Amino acid sequence: MHRVVRHPTGEIDTDVMAALADGEAELCLLVSAAGVVSSYPLTTAHAVTIGRSRGCDLVIDHPSVSRQHAEITASPLAIRDLDSRNGTRLRGQRVTAATATPLEVGDALQLGDVVVLVQRMAAPRGQGRPWHGELLDGRVAEECARSARSGLPFTFARVHVDPGADAAAVTAAVEGALRTTDLFACAAPGQLQVLLIDTPAAAAGPVLERVAGRLTALGLTPRWAAAAWPRDGTTAEQLTAHAWTRLRAAGGAMDRVRALIEQIADSALSVLIRGETGVGKELCAEMLHRQSGRARRPFVRLNCAALNEPLLESELFGHERGAFTGAAVAKPGLIETADGGTLFLDEVGDLPRPLQAKLLRVLEDRVVQRVGAVEGRTVDVRFVAATNRSLEADMAAGRFRRDLYFRLGGVTIELPPLRERLDELDGLVAAFVARAAERARRPAPPVTAEAMAQLRAHRWPGNVRELRNTIERAMLLCGDGALDVEHLALTELDSQITAPLPDRPLRDDRGDRGGVATEPRARSSRATVPALAGDDTLRGEVARLEAARIQDALDACAGNQTRAARMLGISRNTLQARLDAYGIPRPRKKAPGEAG
């Protein structure tokens, strides 16, 4: 199966070359602009306009290209300049606006500083203009990668009609409403996926309304929902899940979060993102960066809980040569590295008190001073911080500076936990199943109604991260059949932890922080769960194995909970929540030389 796709590296797949040799190819334009190579099909007889304007059929967002630069016809193959500022050149000669100049396959056109090649590219076997659903899924992922490099937006949409509608009539109506560069696929009876390349959300609306109008003329009642990069997500999974969710239930909690992000993206205010572990705080920060004027500058991440104070200070502020033992060369800190862009401070509530004062100084003066330096350096950085702690409680206990809290929280974004936005569950499950199936190189299995019911009933203490891990584990267990309840392995441990806790956006330090991915290992009887001691089901077995593994990690780390959590691949707060749930006493760290 072949793909007609954008190739960010400029390489052509060997399948494409084979199809070219067989003559199974379609005419297209390869556009090389700013180091990114893109392909556009030429399948219509009418003239295809090329330019920087969003109203053109082929949009090239490059300063050397005029708003209306040129037009090309496929039959006959020819080009005409549209009185562009920088002109159009073919074989070294300038193309005029008066007459159409014939083209040949293999010709190279120069539109300002952009090169356009006329080529034949392989089309999917057995497919017309409607793409195969799997091919379009891959194209969305490639568009995300391309947009991350170029900054150009695009829009993915779902359009649903009556499943019993005539497929040929629907296909003809959609094809007639879309532009030359747009792509669509039939995902299921009555369900269409549409990819609007180089199209921001504002320009996507009229195109999709035109599609809906054509379908309405057939006596159908179409519904559509769109997800724009980067406003609604920066990965194919996020975009497809968002479009599916909006189609099923518009105006949800996350829609309000996305609207707030869009509203504050271009401001210089610092942003504080609050929410439980696993709700997507880092993704939220990345979306904020992508939609801002800093999108082409660095997005730098730092987990404030991952390093001890001396290392954290060096990483954050940098150091001069000889500032301390081992500082053989000068090193800029992450604040300097993020100059012109965004610095994301994850787990900011774990920032040591002395470093809070230094960070406050940077926020106020926009000057950073390396460790061992005499003078500071001016920086232009937007600070985005995230926490799952109650900073109000930390301020009352003297662990967090009140003035830093107000400087970081110029705007506060509250991300609701997954259990409060279950309207997104269907879309997220579909996206995670599709991604896991693609990695496993096999078709995506159906999810039974019983499995979906159990997923909706679960409280998801680990939020979206736990859901993703659950689906990936279930995909391994279900084999070639449907994904069912028995493959989910949702333990009663989760409900034991979350049941006594109130449904609020934030929890204190002893609240649960996420799930633990279990692995098969030898049975251990040193740690048991009283409530599950007689439970011989898969859930009970998983819980007993998990408790035994936690005890093993604590023994290996001499009771050091931070090191044990790192060994298990979870946070220290999650480990403490598991200790409480299993009734395992919290160990005291042994002093050097103390007997075991």
C-alpha positions as CSV (number, residue, x, y, z in Angstrom):
1,M,0.0,0.0,0.0
2,H,1.5,3.3,-1.0
3,R,1.1,6.8,0.5
4,V,1.1,10.1,-1.2
5,V,2.4,12.1,1.7
6,R,4.6,15.0,2.7
7,H,8.2,14.0,3.2
8,P,9.9,16.3,5.7
9,T,13.3,14.8,4.8
10,G,12.7,15.1,1.1
11,E,13.1,11.3,0.6
12,I,10.8,9.3,-1.6
13,D,9.7,5.9,-0.4
14,T,10.9,2.9,-2.4
15,D,7.2,1.9,-3.0
16,V,6.7,5.2,-4.7
17,M,9.6,4.6,-7.0
18,A,8.2,1.1,-7.9
19,A,4.9,2.6,-8.6
20,L,6.5,5.3,-10.9
21,A,8.2,2.5,-12.8
22,D,4.8,0.7,-13.2
23,G,3.1,3.9,-14.3
24,E,0.7,3.7,-11.3
25,A,1.1,7.4,-10.4
26,E,-0.7,10.7,-10.3
27,L,0.5,14.2,-11.1
28,C,1.6,16.3,-8.2
29,L,3.7,19.3,-7.1
30,L,6.7,18.9,-4.8
31,V,7.2,22.2,-2.9
32,S,10.5,22.9,-1.2
33,A,10.3,25.9,1.2
34,A,12.4,26.7,4.2
35,G,13.9,23.1,4.2
36,V,10.5,21.4,4.2
37,V,9.4,19.3,1.2
38,S,5.6,18.9,0.7
39,S,3.6,17.2,-2.0
40,Y,0.2,18.4,-3.5
41,P,-1.9,16.4,-5.9
42,L,-2.9,17.9,-9.3
43,T,-6.1,15.9,-10.1
44,T,-8.4,18.6,-11.5
45,A,-8.7,20.2,-14.8
46,H,-9.4,23.7,-13.5
47,A,-6.6,26.1,-12.6
48,V,-5.0,25.6,-9.3
49,T,-4.0,29.0,-7.7
50,I,-0.7,29.2,-5.8
51,G,0.1,31.9,-3.3
52,R,0.4,33.0,0.3
53,S,-3.3,33.9,0.7
54,R,-5.5,31.4,2.5
55,G,-7.9,31.6,-0.4
56,C,-5.5,29.9,-2.7
57,D,-5.8,26.2,-3.6
58,L,-2.1,25.6,-2.8
59,V,-1.0,27.8,0.1
60,I,2.7,28.5,0.5
61,D,3.4,30.6,3.5
62,H,6.7,32.1,2.5
63,P,7.6,35.8,2.4
64,S,9.0,35.6,-1.1
65,V,5.7,34.3,-2.5
66,S,3.0,36.8,-3.4
67,R,-0.6,36.5,-2.1
68,Q,-1.7,35.5,-5.5
69,H,1.5,34.3,-7.2
70,A,0.7,31.8,-10.1
71,E,-1.8,29.3,-11.4
72,I,-1.3,25.8,-12.8
73,T,-3.6,23.6,-14.8
74,A,-3.2,19.8,-15.0
75,S,-4.9,19.4,-18.4
76,P,-3.2,20.8,-20.4
77,L,-0.2,21.0,-18.0
78,A,0.7,24.7,-18.0
79,I,1.5,27.6,-15.7
80,R,0.7,31.3,-15.7
81,D,2.1,34.1,-13.5
82,L,-0.4,36.3,-11.7
83,D,1.7,39.5,-11.7
84,S,3.6,38.3,-8.7
85,R,6.1,40.6,-7.0
86,N,9.1,38.3,-7.3
87,G,8.1,36.5,-10.5
88,T,7.8,32.9,-11.6
89,R,10.7,31.4,-13.5
90,L,10.8,28.2,-15.7
91,R,14.1,27.0,-17.2
92,G,15.7,30.3,-16.4
93,Q,13.0,32.4,-18.1
94,R,10.4,34.5,-16.4
95,V,6.8,33.3,-17.0
96,T,4.4,36.0,-18.1
97,A,0.9,36.8,-17.0
98,A,-0.3,37.2,-20.5
99,T,-0.2,33.6,-21.7
100,A,0.0,30.1,-20.1
101,T,3.4,28.5,-20.5
102,P,3.4,24.7,-21.2
103,L,5.0,22.5,-18.6
104,E,6.5,19.0,-18.7
105,V,6.8,16.4,-15.9
106,G,10.1,17.0,-14.2
107,D,10.1,20.8,-14.7
108,A,11.4,22.9,-11.8
109,L,9.6,26.2,-11.1
110,Q,11.0,29.1,-9.1
111,L,8.4,31.1,-7.2
112,G,10.4,33.8,-5.4
113,D,12.7,31.7,-3.3
114,V,10.5,28.6,-3.3
115,V,11.2,25.7,-5.7
116,V,8.2,23.7,-7.1
117,L,8.8,20.4,-9.0
118,V,6.2,18.9,-11.3
119,Q,6.3,15.2,-10.7
120,R,4.3,12.0,-10.8
121,M,3.7,10.4,-7.3
122,A,2.3,7.0,-6.5
123,A,-1.3,6.8,-5.4
124,P,-2.7,4.2,-3.1
125,R,-3.6,1.0,-5.0
126,G,-7.4,0.6,-5.4
127,Q,-8.1,4.1,-3.9
128,G,-9.7,7.1,-5.6
129,R,-9.5,10.5,-4.1
130,P,-11.0,9.3,-0.8
131,W,-8.0,7.9,1.1
132,H,-7.9,4.8,3.1
133,G,-8.5,5.6,6.8
134,E,-5.1,4.2,7.9
135,L,-3.3,6.2,5.3
136,L,-5.0,9.4,6.4
137,D,-4.1,8.6,10.1
138,G,-0.5,8.4,9.0
139,R,-0.8,11.6,7.1
140,V,-2.1,13.4,10.2
141,A,0.9,12.3,12.2
142,E,3.3,13.5,9.4
143,E,1.5,16.8,9.3
144,C,2.1,17.2,13.1
145,A,5.8,16.6,12.6
146,R,6.0,19.0,9.7
147,S,4.0,21.7,11.5
148,A,6.3,21.3,14.6
149,R,9.2,22.3,12.3
150,S,7.5,24.9,10.1
151,G,5.0,26.4,12.5
152,L,2.3,26.2,9.8
153,P,-1.2,25.3,11.2
154,F,-3.6,22.7,9.8
155,T,-7.0,21.3,10.8
156,F,-8.3,17.8,11.2
157,A,-12.1,17.3,11.2
158,R,-14.7,14.5,11.5
159,V,-18.0,14.7,9.5
160,H,-20.8,12.3,10.4
161,V,-24.0,11.5,8.5
162,D,-26.6,8.7,8.6
163,P,-24.7,5.4,8.4
164,G,-27.2,4.2,5.8
165,A,-26.5,7.1,3.4
166,D,-25.4,6.3,-0.1
167,A,-21.6,6.1,0.1
168,A,-21.0,7.1,-3.5
169,A,-23.2,10.2,-3.3
170,V,-21.6,11.3,0.0
171,T,-18.1,10.9,-1.5
172,A,-19.0,12.9,-4.6
173,A,-20.6,15.7,-2.4
174,V,-17.6,15.9,-0.1
175,E,-15.1,15.8,-3.0
176,G,-16.9,18.6,-4.8
177,A,-16.9,20.8,-1.7
178,L,-13.2,20.4,-0.8
179,R,-10.2,22.2,-2.2
180,T,-7.5,20.6,-4.4
181,T,-5.1,20.2,-1.5
182,D,-7.6,18.8,1.0
183,L,-7.8,15.1,1.8
184,F,-10.6,12.9,3.2
185,A,-11.2,9.3,4.1
186,C,-14.2,7.1,5.0
187,A,-13.4,5.9,8.6
188,A,-16.7,3.9,8.8
189,P,-20.2,4.0,7.3
190,G,-21.4,7.5,7.7
191,Q,-18.1,8.7,9.3
192,L,-15.6,10.9,7.3
193,Q,-12.3,12.2,8.3
194,V,-11.0,15.4,6.6
195,L,-7.5,16.9,6.6
196,L,-7.3,20.6,5.7
197,I,-3.6,21.2,5.0
198,D,-2.0,24.6,5.8
199,T,-5.4,25.7,7.2
200,P,-5.9,27.4,10.5
201,A,-9.1,27.0,12.5
202,A,-10.6,30.3,11.3
203,A,-10.2,29.3,7.6
204,A,-11.4,25.7,8.2
205,G,-14.9,26.7,9.3
206,P,-16.1,27.9,5.8
207,V,-14.7,24.8,4.1
208,L,-16.5,22.5,6.5
209,E,-19.7,24.5,6.3
210,R,-19.5,24.1,2.5
211,V,-19.1,20.3,3.0
212,A,-22.1,20.3,5.3
213,G,-24.1,22.3,2.8
214,R,-23.5,19.8,0.0
215,L,-24.5,16.9,2.3
216,T,-27.6,18.7,3.5
217,A,-28.6,19.1,-0.2
218,L,-28.7,15.3,-0.4
219,G,-31.3,15.2,2.4
220,L,-28.8,14.3,5.1
221,T,-28.2,15.9,8.5
222,P,-24.4,16.2,8.8
223,R,-22.6,17.0,12.0
224,W,-18.9,18.1,12.1
225,A,-16.2,19.0,14.6
226,A,-12.7,20.2,13.9
227,A,-9.4,20.1,15.8
228,A,-6.7,22.6,14.8
229,W,-2.9,22.3,15.3
230,P,-1.6,23.5,17.7
231,R,-4.6,25.0,19.5
232,D,-6.3,21.6,20.1
233,G,-3.3,19.4,20.2
234,T,0.2,18.8,18.8
235,T,0.0,15.0,18.2
236,A,-2.3,13.0,15.9
237,E,-3.8,11.2,19.0
238,Q,-4.7,14.5,20.6
239,L,-6.2,16.0,17.5
240,T,-8.3,12.9,16.6
241,A,-9.5,12.5,20.2
242,H,-10.4,16.2,20.4
243,A,-12.4,16.1,17.2
244,W,-14.3,13.0,18.3
245,T,-15.0,14.5,21.7
246,R,-16.3,17.7,20.3
247,L,-18.5,15.9,17.9
248,R,-20.1,13.9,20.8
249,A,-20.4,16.7,23.4
250,A,-19.5,20.3,22.6
251,G,-18.7,22.8,25.3
252,G,-17.0,20.5,27.8
253,A,-14.5,21.5,30.5
254,M,-11.5,21.0,28.2
255,D,-13.0,23.2,25.5
256,R,-13.1,26.0,28.1
257,V,-9.4,25.3,28.9
258,R,-8.5,25.4,25.3
259,A,-10.3,28.7,24.8
260,L,-8.4,30.2,27.7
261,I,-5.1,29.0,26.3
262,E,-5.9,30.6,23.0
263,Q,-6.9,33.9,24.7
264,I,-3.7,34.2,26.8
265,A,-1.2,32.6,24.4
266,D,0.4,35.8,23.1
267,S,0.5,37.6,26.5
268,A,3.7,38.0,28.5
269,L,2.1,36.9,31.8
270,S,3.5,33.9,33.6
271,V,1.1,31.0,33.8
272,L,0.5,28.4,36.6
273,I,-1.1,25.1,35.6
274,R,-2.7,23.2,38.4
275,G,-4.1,19.7,38.4
276,E,-3.6,16.1,39.4
277,T,-0.8,13.9,38.1
278,G,-1.5,12.6,34.6
279,V,-4.1,15.2,33.5
280,G,-1.7,16.6,30.8
281,K,-0.1,19.7,32.4
282,E,3.0,19.5,30.3
283,L,0.9,19.1,27.1
284,C,-1.1,22.1,28.2
285,A,2.1,24.1,28.6
286,E,3.3,23.0,25.2
287,M,0.1,24.0,23.5
288,L,0.4,27.4,25.2
289,H,3.9,27.8,23.7
290,R,2.9,26.6,20.3
291,Q,0.1,29.2,20.0
292,S,2.3,32.1,21.2
293,G,4.6,34.3,19.3
294,R,7.4,32.4,20.9
295,A,6.6,29.2,19.0
296,R,9.7,29.2,16.9
297,R,11.9,29.7,20.0
298,P,12.9,27.0,22.5
299,F,10.4,25.2,24.8
300,V,12.6,24.1,27.7
301,R,11.4,21.7,30.4
302,L,12.6,21.2,34.0
303,N,11.3,18.9,36.6
304,C,12.0,20.6,39.9
305,A,11.5,17.4,41.9
306,A,14.0,15.4,40.0
307,L,17.3,17.0,41.2
308,N,18.8,17.9,44.6
309,E,19.3,21.6,45.4
310,P,22.9,22.1,44.2
311,L,22.3,20.4,40.9
312,L,18.9,22.1,40.5
313,E,20.6,25.5,41.0
314,S,23.3,24.8,38.4
315,E,20.7,23.4,35.9
316,L,18.4,26.4,36.3
317,F,20.8,29.3,36.6
318,G,24.0,27.9,35.1
319,H,27.5,28.3,36.5
320,E,30.9,29.8,35.7
321,R,34.1,27.9,35.3
322,G,35.5,27.0,38.7
323,A,32.3,28.0,40.5
324,F,32.5,24.6,42.4
325,T,34.4,21.4,42.3
326,G,33.9,19.7,38.9
327,A,32.9,23.0,37.1
328,A,35.6,22.7,34.4
329,V,33.8,24.8,31.9
330,A,31.2,27.6,32.1
331,K,27.6,26.4,31.4
332,P,24.5,28.4,30.7
333,G,21.4,27.4,32.7
334,L,18.0,26.5,31.4
335,I,16.7,30.0,31.9
336,E,19.3,31.3,29.5
337,T,18.7,28.4,27.1
338,A,15.0,29.3,27.0
339,D,15.8,33.0,26.0
340,G,13.2,34.2,23.6
341,G,11.0,31.1,24.3
342,T,9.2,29.4,27.2
343,L,10.6,27.7,30.4
344,F,8.3,25.0,31.8
345,L,8.8,24.4,35.5
346,D,7.1,21.1,36.4
347,E,6.5,20.3,40.1
348,V,7.3,23.8,41.0
349,G,6.0,23.2,44.5
350,D,9.1,21.1,45.1
351,L,11.5,23.9,44.4
352,P,13.8,24.4,47.4
353,R,13.1,27.6,49.4
354,P,16.6,29.3,48.7
355,L,16.0,28.8,44.9
356,Q,12.6,30.3,45.2
357,A,14.2,33.6,46.2
358,K,16.6,33.5,43.2
359,L,13.7,32.6,40.8
360,L,11.6,35.4,42.1
361,R,14.5,37.8,41.3
362,V,14.6,36.6,37.7
363,L,10.8,37.0,37.4
364,E,11.0,40.6,38.7
365,D,14.2,41.9,36.9
366,R,14.5,39.5,34.0
367,V,18.2,39.1,34.9
368,V,19.8,35.7,35.6
369,Q,23.1,35.3,37.4
370,R,25.1,32.2,37.0
371,V,26.6,30.4,40.0
372,G,30.0,32.0,40.6
373,A,29.3,35.0,38.3
374,V,29.7,38.6,39.3
375,E,27.2,40.1,36.8
376,G,23.9,39.0,35.6
377,R,22.6,38.5,32.0
378,T,19.3,39.9,30.7
379,V,16.8,37.3,29.4
380,D,13.4,37.3,27.7
381,V,11.7,34.2,29.0
382,R,8.0,33.3,29.6
383,F,7.6,31.2,32.7
384,V,5.0,28.4,32.8
385,A,4.8,26.4,36.0
386,A,2.8,23.4,37.0
387,T,2.0,21.6,40.2
388,N,-0.2,18.9,41.7
389,R,0.3,20.2,45.2
390,S,-1.8,22.6,47.2
391,L,0.5,25.7,47.1
392,E,-1.9,27.5,49.5
393,A,-1.2,24.8,52.1
394,D,2.6,25.0,51.4
395,M,2.5,28.8,51.8
396,A,0.7,28.4,55.2
397,A,3.4,26.0,56.3
398,G,6.2,28.3,55.1
399,R,7.3,25.9,52.4
400,F,6.5,28.1,49.5
401,R,7.0,31.9,49.1
402,R,3.8,33.9,48.8
403,D,5.4,36.5,46.6
404,L,6.6,33.8,44.2
405,Y,3.2,32.3,44.1
406,F,1.6,35.5,42.9
407,R,4.4,36.2,40.3
408,L,4.1,32.7,38.8
409,G,0.3,32.8,38.8
410,G,-0.3,35.7,36.5
411,V,-2.9,33.4,34.9
412,T,-4.0,30.1,36.5
413,I,-5.3,27.2,34.5
414,E,-7.1,24.5,36.4
415,L,-7.1,21.1,34.5
416,P,-10.0,18.9,35.6
417,P,-9.3,15.3,36.4
418,L,-10.4,12.7,33.9
419,R,-13.3,11.5,36.1
420,E,-14.8,15.0,35.7
421,R,-14.6,14.9,31.9
422,L,-15.7,11.4,31.0
423,D,-17.2,12.9,27.8
424,E,-13.7,12.7,26.4
425,L,-13.2,9.0,27.3
426,D,-14.5,7.5,24.0
427,G,-12.2,9.7,21.9
428,L,-9.2,9.1,24.1
429,V,-9.7,5.3,24.1
430,A,-10.1,5.3,20.3
431,A,-6.9,7.4,19.9
432,F,-4.9,5.2,22.3
433,V,-6.1,2.0,20.7
434,A,-5.2,3.3,17.3
435,R,-1.7,4.4,18.4
436,A,-1.0,1.1,20.1
437,A,-2.2,-0.9,17.1
438,E,0.0,1.2,14.8
439,R,3.0,0.4,16.9
440,A,2.2,-3.3,16.9
441,R,1.6,-3.1,13.1
442,R,-1.8,-4.8,13.4
443,P,-5.4,-3.6,12.9
444,A,-7.1,-1.8,15.8
445,P,-9.3,-4.2,17.7
446,P,-12.9,-3.2,18.6
447,V,-13.6,-2.3,22.2
448,T,-16.6,-4.2,23.7
449,A,-19.5,-2.3,25.3
450,E,-18.7,-4.0,28.6
451,A,-15.1,-2.8,28.6
452,M,-16.3,0.7,27.8
453,A,-18.7,0.6,30.7
454,Q,-16.0,-0.5,33.1
455,L,-13.7,2.3,31.8
456,R,-16.4,4.8,32.5
457,A,-17.1,3.5,36.0
458,H,-13.4,3.6,37.0
459,R,-12.3,6.7,38.9
460,W,-8.9,7.1,37.1
461,P,-6.6,8.4,39.9
462,G,-3.8,8.5,37.4
463,N,-6.0,10.3,34.9
464,V,-5.1,10.3,31.2
465,R,-1.6,8.8,31.8
466,E,-3.3,5.8,33.6
467,L,-5.8,5.4,30.8
468,R,-3.1,5.3,28.2
469,N,-1.1,2.7,30.2
470,T,-4.3,0.7,30.7
471,I,-5.1,0.6,27.0
472,E,-1.5,-0.2,26.0
473,R,-1.5,-3.1,28.5
474,A,-4.9,-4.4,27.3
475,M,-3.7,-4.3,23.7
476,L,-1.0,-6.7,24.6
477,L,-3.4,-9.1,26.4
478,C,-6.3,-9.1,23.9
479,G,-4.3,-10.6,21.0
480,D,-6.3,-10.7,17.8
481,G,-9.7,-10.5,19.4
482,A,-11.8,-7.7,20.8
483,L,-10.6,-5.7,23.7
484,D,-12.8,-6.8,26.6
485,V,-13.1,-6.4,30.4
486,E,-10.7,-9.2,31.2
487,H,-7.9,-7.4,29.4
488,L,-8.2,-4.1,31.3
489,A,-7.0,-5.5,34.7
490,L,-8.3,-2.5,36.6
491,T,-7.5,-3.3,40.2
492,E,-9.6,-2.5,43.2
493,L,-6.6,-0.7,44.6
494,D,-7.5,2.4,42.6
495,S,-11.0,2.6,44.1
496,Q,-9.6,2.0,47.6
497,I,-7.3,5.0,47.2
498,T,-9.8,7.4,45.6
499,A,-13.1,6.6,47.3
500,P,-12.5,8.6,50.5
501,L,-11.1,11.6,48.7
502,P,-13.3,14.5,47.6
503,D,-13.7,15.3,44.0
504,R,-11.6,18.5,43.8
505,P,-9.0,19.7,41.3
506,L,-6.1,19.6,43.8
507,R,-5.1,17.3,46.6
508,D,-2.6,17.5,49.3
509,D,0.8,15.8,49.4
510,R,-0.7,12.5,50.5
511,G,-3.2,12.2,47.7
512,D,-2.7,9.7,44.9
513,R,-0.5,10.8,42.0
514,G,-1.0,8.1,39.4
515,G,-1.1,4.4,38.5
516,V,1.7,1.9,38.4
517,A,2.3,-0.3,35.4
518,T,2.6,-3.9,36.7
519,E,5.0,-6.5,35.3
520,P,4.9,-10.3,35.8
521,R,7.4,-11.3,38.5
522,A,7.9,-14.0,41.1
523,R,5.3,-14.1,43.8
524,S,6.3,-12.6,47.2
525,S,4.4,-13.1,50.5
526,R,6.1,-10.4,52.4
527,A,3.6,-7.7,51.4
528,T,-0.1,-8.6,51.1
529,V,-3.3,-6.6,50.8
530,P,-5.7,-7.7,53.5
531,A,-8.8,-6.9,51.5
532,L,-7.5,-9.0,48.6
533,A,-5.8,-11.8,50.5
534,G,-8.4,-14.3,49.5
535,D,-9.0,-12.8,46.0
536,D,-7.8,-15.3,43.4
537,T,-8.9,-13.2,40.5
538,L,-6.5,-11.4,38.1
539,R,-7.1,-8.2,40.0
540,G,-6.1,-9.7,43.3
541,E,-3.0,-11.3,41.7
542,V,-1.9,-7.9,40.2
543,A,-2.4,-6.1,43.5
544,R,-0.3,-8.7,45.4
545,L,2.4,-8.6,42.8
546,E,2.4,-4.8,43.0
547,A,2.7,-4.7,46.8
548,A,5.5,-7.3,46.7
549,R,7.4,-5.2,44.1
550,I,7.1,-2.1,46.2
551,Q,8.4,-3.9,49.3
552,D,11.4,-5.2,47.2
553,A,12.2,-1.7,46.0
554,L,12.1,-0.4,49.6
555,D,14.4,-3.2,50.8
556,A,16.9,-2.6,48.0
557,C,17.0,1.2,48.7
558,A,17.3,0.8,52.5
559,G,14.0,2.4,53.1
560,N,14.7,5.5,51.0
561,Q,11.3,6.3,49.5
562,T,12.7,8.7,46.9
563,R,15.1,6.2,45.5
564,A,12.5,3.4,45.7
565,A,10.0,5.5,43.7
566,R,12.7,6.2,41.1
567,M,13.5,2.5,40.8
568,L,9.7,1.8,40.3
569,G,9.3,4.5,37.8
570,I,6.7,6.4,39.8
571,S,6.7,9.6,41.9
572,R,7.3,9.6,45.6
573,N,3.8,10.8,46.3
574,T,2.4,7.9,44.3
575,L,4.6,5.5,46.3
576,Q,3.3,6.9,49.6
577,A,-0.3,6.5,48.4
578,R,0.4,2.9,47.5
579,L,2.0,2.3,50.9
580,D,-1.1,3.6,52.7
581,A,-3.4,1.6,50.4
582,Y,-1.5,-1.7,51.1
583,G,-1.0,-1.0,54.8
584,I,2.8,-1.1,54.4
585,P,4.4,1.0,57.2
586,R,6.4,4.0,55.8
587,P,10.0,3.1,56.5
588,R,12.5,5.3,58.2
589,K,15.6,6.0,56.2
590,K,18.5,4.3,57.9
591,A,21.5,6.4,58.9
592,P,25.0,5.4,57.7
593,G,26.3,2.5,59.7
594,E,22.9,1.8,61.4
595,A,22.1,-1.8,61.7
596,G,19.4,-3.2,59.6
